[in-house]
């Protein structure tokens, strides 16, 4: 279950948009070449034609951009505390209802336990505050720990009645498992706990209240290649952490990165692992998932491995430097055709003023043969990305910010 329910501000061309029902229909799907055909072990978890298994990606909830007055650096304002008190009062009223009232059970797949184990009661530990976002599968709330320290978190509540298949249940379990797998990773949002009651699964996690990646760039107004390289370093460090732990992300995009707080040097963290899967070395996947502008060509060909994450990260870096995606069309089908056959544009503005080192990196990340693509470690070692590297500190063309807006 992905965390997306509060999306970014969409640009006119919609390149930040997550597509929930994009269907890939190639003109000659049977004739598309499969790179390194026959290598690895074929795998199809879902084998769906949806480009985005986004009934999950866009259907679940993401923390979004809580306004700065809600929560800065872990402090809750009076309004939030009032929200929590009102929620507690509502819970007391609910508990005083007659016990003989018969309530209808949830529709959907009837399952005794999604998590497969007994958990504590969420409301014994946390008080829920205002809603941060809502999606097809559930709702994300601000929540306050009841202990004296009063830690402020985000709670994603996934309604069980929305889990209509065994696959949906397995997706929830896997996302929670993967989040636990990343405990201690500095560039990944930390899970605090998972709870289950009769109607929902509740995932409590670190609150990231600093806003989305592109929104922060626009708010600051000053932006250089050096800053873009710093952001790229964080994004690639997440990819390297995923791959070193045997996880393929499969849905890297700007919306899935949030800043922790509003401070200038706030950490940037990955927040959504709803489409992520565990993989074994050499394992080949065939289910088509992701988001149109960021999906790798081999994913469209239904024959891919961990290299697809490098392609998606390369698209993000291209956008960070130019303000627009490398492969664009007004129609989704056209986007897919461009991803498969389009040429990278380094001639149009602002690319003539972008450093050769940056262009070299993008070329090596967006090579269509996944076996020739850089690895995450190789990207981190590239002169443009590494700490103290060659990325110039001069401001990027103002047109870049205009396009991001």
C-alpha positions as CSV (number, residue, x, y, z in Angstrom):
1,X,0.0,0.0,0.0
2,X,1.7,3.2,-1.1
3,X,1.6,6.4,0.9
4,X,0.1,8.6,-1.8
5,X,-3.1,10.4,-1.1
6,X,-1.9,14.0,-0.9
7,X,-0.3,14.7,-4.2
8,X,1.9,17.7,-5.2
9,X,0.7,20.7,-7.0
10,X,0.5,19.5,-10.6
11,X,2.2,21.3,-13.3
12,X,0.3,22.2,-16.4
13,X,1.9,19.4,-18.3
14,X,1.1,17.0,-15.4
15,X,4.5,15.5,-15.3
16,X,4.4,15.1,-11.5
17,X,1.1,13.3,-11.6
18,X,0.8,9.7,-10.5
19,X,-1.4,7.8,-12.9
20,X,-3.9,5.4,-11.3
21,X,-5.2,3.6,-14.4
22,X,-2.5,4.0,-17.1
23,X,-2.7,1.1,-19.5
24,X,0.4,0.3,-21.6
25,X,-0.8,-0.8,-25.0
26,X,2.2,-1.1,-27.3
27,X,1.6,-1.2,-31.0
28,X,3.7,-4.3,-31.4
29,X,4.1,-5.7,-27.9
30,X,5.1,-9.1,-29.1
31,X,7.9,-7.7,-31.2
32,X,9.5,-5.6,-28.5
33,X,13.1,-6.8,-27.9
34,X,13.9,-8.1,-24.5
35,X,17.4,-7.1,-23.4
36,X,19.4,-10.1,-22.3
37,X,16.6,-12.4,-23.1
38,X,16.8,-15.7,-21.3
39,X,18.9,-14.4,-18.4
40,X,17.7,-14.7,-14.8
41,X,14.6,-16.3,-13.5
42,X,11.2,-15.0,-14.7
43,X,8.8,-13.6,-12.1
44,X,5.3,-12.2,-12.4
45,X,3.8,-11.2,-9.1
46,X,0.8,-9.5,-10.5
47,X,1.3,-9.5,-14.2
48,X,-1.2,-6.7,-14.6
49,X,-1.4,-4.3,-17.5
50,X,-1.7,-1.3,-15.3
51,X,1.4,0.8,-15.6
52,X,0.8,1.9,-12.0
53,X,-0.4,-0.7,-9.7
54,X,-1.7,2.6,-8.4
55,X,-4.8,1.3,-6.9
56,X,-2.2,1.0,-4.3
57,X,0.2,3.8,-5.0
58,X,-2.4,6.6,-5.3
59,X,-5.0,4.8,-3.3
60,X,-3.2,4.8,0.0
61,X,-2.1,7.7,2.0
62,X,0.9,9.9,2.0
63,X,1.8,12.5,4.7
64,X,1.7,15.3,2.1
65,X,2.6,18.8,3.1
66,X,1.2,19.7,6.6
67,X,1.2,23.5,6.8
68,X,4.2,24.9,8.7
69,X,1.9,26.2,11.5
70,X,0.8,22.6,12.3
71,X,4.1,21.3,13.2
72,X,7.7,22.5,13.0
73,X,10.6,20.5,14.4
74,X,8.4,18.2,16.4
75,X,6.4,20.8,18.2
76,X,2.6,20.7,18.2
77,X,0.6,24.0,18.3
78,X,-2.5,24.5,20.4
79,X,-4.8,23.7,17.5
80,X,-3.3,20.3,17.1
81,X,-3.6,19.6,20.9
82,X,-7.2,20.6,20.7
83,X,-7.6,18.2,17.8
84,X,-6.2,15.5,20.0
85,X,-8.4,16.4,22.9
86,X,-11.5,16.4,20.7
87,X,-10.5,13.0,19.4
88,X,-10.2,11.7,22.9
89,X,-13.6,13.0,23.9
90,X,-15.1,11.4,20.8
91,X,-13.6,8.1,21.8
92,X,-15.1,8.4,25.3
93,X,-18.5,9.1,23.8
94,X,-18.1,6.1,21.5
95,X,-17.2,3.8,24.5
96,X,-20.4,4.9,26.3
97,X,-22.6,3.5,23.5
98,X,-24.8,0.6,24.4
99,X,-23.0,-2.7,24.0
100,X,-26.0,-4.5,22.6
101,X,-26.1,-2.4,19.4
102,X,-25.4,-4.7,16.4
103,X,-23.0,-3.3,13.9
104,X,-22.5,-4.5,10.3
105,X,-19.1,-6.1,9.6
106,X,-16.8,-4.6,7.0
107,X,-17.4,-5.6,3.4
108,X,-14.4,-6.8,1.4
109,X,-12.2,-9.8,2.1
110,X,-13.0,-11.1,5.6
111,X,-9.8,-11.8,7.4
112,X,-9.2,-12.3,11.1
113,X,-5.8,-10.6,11.0
114,X,-3.8,-8.8,8.3
115,X,-0.6,-8.6,10.3
116,X,-0.9,-12.2,11.4
117,X,-0.1,-11.4,15.0
118,X,-1.6,-9.7,18.0
119,X,-0.8,-6.1,18.5
120,X,-1.4,-3.5,21.1
121,X,-4.2,-1.0,20.9
122,X,-3.2,2.1,19.0
123,X,-5.3,4.3,21.2
124,X,-3.6,3.1,24.3
125,X,-0.4,4.6,23.0
126,X,-1.3,7.4,20.7
127,X,-4.0,10.1,20.4
128,X,-5.1,10.9,16.9
129,X,-5.2,14.5,15.7
130,X,-6.2,16.2,12.5
131,X,-6.3,14.4,9.2
132,X,-3.3,14.9,7.0
133,X,-4.6,13.1,3.9
134,X,-7.0,10.6,2.6
135,X,-7.0,8.0,-0.2
136,X,-8.7,4.9,-1.5
137,X,-7.3,2.6,1.1
138,X,-7.2,4.8,4.2
139,X,-6.4,8.0,5.9
140,X,-3.3,9.6,7.4
141,X,-3.6,11.4,10.7
142,X,-1.3,13.5,12.9
143,X,-0.9,11.6,16.1
144,X,0.6,12.3,19.5
145,X,2.2,9.8,21.8
146,X,0.6,9.6,25.2
147,X,3.9,9.2,27.1
148,X,5.4,12.3,28.9
149,X,7.8,13.0,25.9
150,X,4.7,13.4,23.6
151,X,6.4,12.4,20.4
152,X,4.5,13.7,17.3
153,X,4.1,11.2,14.5
154,X,2.0,10.4,11.4
155,X,-0.4,7.5,11.5
156,X,-1.5,5.8,8.2
157,X,-4.8,3.9,8.9
158,X,-5.6,1.3,6.2
159,X,-9.2,0.3,6.1
160,X,-9.6,-3.5,6.1
161,X,-12.8,-3.3,4.0
162,X,-10.6,-1.9,1.2
163,X,-8.4,-5.0,1.2
164,X,-10.4,-7.1,-1.2
165,X,-7.9,-9.7,-2.3
166,X,-5.2,-11.8,-0.6
167,X,-2.7,-9.8,-2.8
168,X,-3.9,-6.5,-1.1
169,X,-3.2,-8.1,2.3
170,X,0.2,-9.3,1.3
171,X,1.1,-5.8,0.0
172,X,0.3,-4.3,3.4
173,X,2.4,-6.9,5.2
174,X,5.3,-6.5,2.8
175,X,5.3,-2.7,3.0
176,X,5.5,-2.8,6.8
177,X,8.2,-5.5,6.6
178,X,10.3,-3.4,4.3
179,X,9.9,-0.3,6.5
180,X,11.2,-2.3,9.4
181,X,14.0,-3.6,7.2
182,X,15.1,0.1,6.8
183,X,15.4,0.8,10.5
184,X,18.2,3.2,11.1
185,X,18.6,4.3,7.5
186,X,19.0,8.1,7.7
187,X,17.4,8.9,4.4
188,X,14.3,6.7,4.9
189,X,11.2,7.6,7.0
190,X,11.3,5.5,10.2
191,X,8.4,3.2,11.2
192,X,7.5,3.5,14.9
193,X,5.0,0.7,15.1
194,X,2.1,-1.2,13.4
195,X,-1.2,-1.8,15.1
196,X,-4.4,-3.7,14.1
197,X,-7.9,-3.6,15.3
198,X,-11.2,-4.8,13.9
199,X,-11.5,-2.3,11.1
200,X,-8.0,-1.1,10.2
201,X,-4.3,-1.5,10.2
202,X,-2.5,1.5,11.6
203,X,1.1,2.3,10.6
204,X,2.7,4.9,12.9
205,X,5.8,6.5,11.4
206,X,8.1,9.5,11.7
207,X,6.4,12.7,10.7
208,X,7.9,14.6,7.8
209,X,6.4,18.1,7.9
210,X,8.9,20.0,5.7
211,X,7.1,19.6,2.4
212,X,7.8,18.0,-0.9
213,X,11.1,18.1,-2.9
214,X,10.0,20.5,-5.7
215,X,7.9,22.7,-3.3
216,X,11.0,23.3,-1.2
217,X,13.1,24.3,-4.2
218,X,10.4,26.8,-5.3
219,X,10.0,28.2,-1.7
220,X,13.7,28.9,-1.4
221,X,14.0,30.5,-4.8
222,X,17.8,30.0,-5.0
223,X,19.0,26.9,-6.7
224,X,22.3,25.7,-8.2
225,X,23.8,22.6,-9.7
226,X,25.6,22.1,-6.4
227,X,22.3,22.0,-4.6
228,X,20.8,19.7,-7.2
229,X,23.8,17.4,-6.7
230,X,23.2,17.3,-2.9
231,X,19.6,16.3,-3.5
232,X,20.6,13.7,-6.1
233,X,23.1,12.3,-3.5
234,X,20.3,11.7,-1.0
235,X,18.0,10.1,-3.7
236,X,20.8,7.7,-4.8
237,X,21.7,6.9,-1.3
238,X,18.2,5.6,-0.8
239,X,18.5,3.5,-3.9
240,X,21.9,2.1,-2.7
241,X,20.4,1.3,0.7
242,X,17.4,-0.5,-1.0
243,X,19.6,-2.6,-3.3
244,X,22.1,-3.5,-0.6
245,X,19.3,-4.8,1.6
246,X,17.7,-6.8,-1.3
247,X,14.9,-4.4,-2.0
248,X,13.8,-2.9,-5.3
249,X,11.8,0.3,-4.9
250,X,10.0,0.4,-8.3
251,X,8.3,3.8,-7.8
252,X,11.0,6.4,-7.3
253,X,9.5,9.9,-8.1
254,X,9.8,13.4,-6.4
255,X,6.5,13.0,-4.6
256,X,7.9,10.1,-2.6
257,X,10.5,12.3,-0.9
258,X,9.7,14.7,1.9
259,X,11.7,17.1,4.1
260,X,11.6,16.4,7.8
261,X,11.0,20.0,8.9
262,X,11.1,23.6,7.6
263,X,14.7,24.3,8.5
264,X,17.1,25.2,5.6
265,X,19.3,22.1,6.2
266,X,16.4,19.7,6.9
267,X,17.0,16.1,6.0
268,X,15.2,14.7,2.9
269,X,13.7,11.3,3.3
270,X,12.0,8.6,1.2
271,X,8.5,7.9,2.5
272,X,6.7,5.4,0.2
273,X,7.5,1.7,-0.3
274,X,4.1,0.6,-1.4
275,X,5.4,-0.9,-4.6
276,X,8.7,-2.1,-3.3
277,X,9.6,-5.8,-3.3
278,X,12.4,-8.1,-2.1
279,X,14.5,-9.5,-4.8
280,X,17.2,-12.2,-5.2
281,X,20.4,-11.6,-7.3
282,X,19.6,-12.2,-10.9
283,X,15.8,-12.4,-10.4
284,X,13.7,-11.0,-13.2
285,X,10.3,-9.4,-12.7
286,X,7.5,-8.9,-15.2
287,X,4.7,-7.1,-13.5
288,X,4.3,-3.5,-14.8
289,X,4.3,-1.0,-12.0
290,X,5.6,2.6,-11.5
291,X,4.7,6.1,-12.8
292,X,4.7,7.0,-16.5
293,X,7.5,9.7,-16.6
294,X,9.8,7.7,-14.3
295,X,9.2,4.1,-15.5
296,X,12.2,2.3,-17.1
297,X,11.9,0.9,-20.6
298,X,12.6,-2.6,-19.5
299,X,9.6,-2.4,-17.1
300,X,7.3,-1.6,-20.0
301,X,8.9,-4.7,-21.7
302,X,8.0,-6.8,-18.7
303,X,11.6,-8.0,-18.2
304,X,13.5,-6.1,-15.5
305,X,15.6,-6.1,-12.3
306,X,17.0,-3.6,-9.8
307,X,18.4,-1.4,-12.6
308,X,15.0,0.1,-13.1
309,X,15.5,2.2,-10.0
310,X,18.6,3.8,-11.5
311,X,16.6,4.9,-14.5
312,X,13.9,6.5,-12.4
313,X,16.5,8.3,-10.3
314,X,18.1,9.5,-13.5
315,X,14.8,11.0,-14.6
316,X,14.5,12.8,-11.3
317,X,18.0,14.3,-11.7
318,X,17.1,15.4,-15.3
319,X,14.1,17.2,-13.9
320,X,16.1,18.8,-11.1
321,X,18.5,20.2,-13.7
322,X,16.1,21.3,-16.4
323,X,12.7,21.6,-14.8
324,X,11.0,19.1,-17.1
325,X,11.0,15.4,-17.8
326,X,13.3,13.8,-20.5
327,X,10.5,12.0,-22.2
328,X,7.2,13.9,-22.5
329,X,4.0,13.7,-24.4
330,X,0.4,14.9,-23.8
331,X,-0.9,11.3,-23.8
332,X,0.2,8.5,-21.6
333,X,0.7,6.2,-24.6
334,X,3.0,8.8,-26.2
335,X,5.0,9.0,-23.0
336,X,5.6,5.3,-23.1
337,X,6.7,5.4,-26.7
338,X,9.1,8.2,-25.8
339,X,10.5,6.2,-22.9
340,X,11.1,3.3,-25.3
341,X,12.5,5.2,-28.3
342,X,12.9,8.9,-27.6
343,X,16.2,10.7,-27.6
344,X,17.6,12.7,-24.7
345,X,17.5,16.5,-25.3
346,X,20.7,18.3,-24.2
347,X,20.4,21.0,-26.9
348,X,17.4,23.0,-25.5
349,X,17.6,25.5,-22.7
350,X,18.9,25.3,-20.0
351,X,21.2,22.3,-21.0
352,X,23.8,24.4,-22.9
353,X,24.7,26.1,-19.6
354,X,24.6,22.8,-17.6
355,X,28.0,21.3,-16.8
356,X,29.3,18.5,-18.9
357,X,29.8,16.4,-15.8
358,X,26.1,16.6,-15.0
359,X,25.1,15.6,-18.6
360,X,27.6,12.7,-18.5
361,X,25.9,11.4,-15.3
362,X,22.4,11.7,-16.8
363,X,23.4,9.9,-20.0
364,X,24.9,7.0,-18.0
365,X,21.8,6.6,-15.8
366,X,19.4,6.8,-18.7
367,X,21.0,4.3,-21.1
368,X,18.3,1.9,-22.3
369,X,20.4,-1.2,-21.9
370,X,20.1,-1.9,-18.1
371,X,23.3,-3.9,-18.1
372,X,25.2,-0.8,-19.3
373,X,23.5,1.5,-16.7
374,X,25.5,2.8,-13.7
375,X,24.9,1.1,-10.4
376,X,23.8,3.1,-7.3
377,X,27.4,2.9,-5.9
378,X,28.9,4.1,-9.2
379,X,26.5,7.0,-9.3
380,X,27.5,8.0,-5.7
381,X,31.2,7.9,-6.9
382,X,30.5,10.1,-9.9
383,X,32.5,13.4,-9.8
384,X,29.3,15.4,-10.1
385,X,27.5,13.6,-7.3
386,X,30.1,12.9,-4.7
387,X,30.8,15.2,-1.7
388,X,33.2,18.0,-2.7
389,X,32.7,17.1,-6.4
390,X,32.7,19.2,-9.5
391,X,29.0,20.4,-9.5
392,X,29.3,24.3,-9.9
393,X,27.6,26.5,-7.3
394,X,26.4,29.0,-9.9
395,X,22.6,29.5,-10.0
396,X,20.6,27.6,-12.6
397,X,18.6,29.3,-15.2
398,X,15.5,30.9,-13.8
399,X,13.5,29.0,-16.4
400,X,14.2,25.8,-14.4
401,X,12.2,27.2,-11.4
402,X,9.5,28.4,-13.7
403,X,9.1,24.9,-15.2
404,X,9.0,23.3,-11.8
405,X,6.2,25.6,-10.8
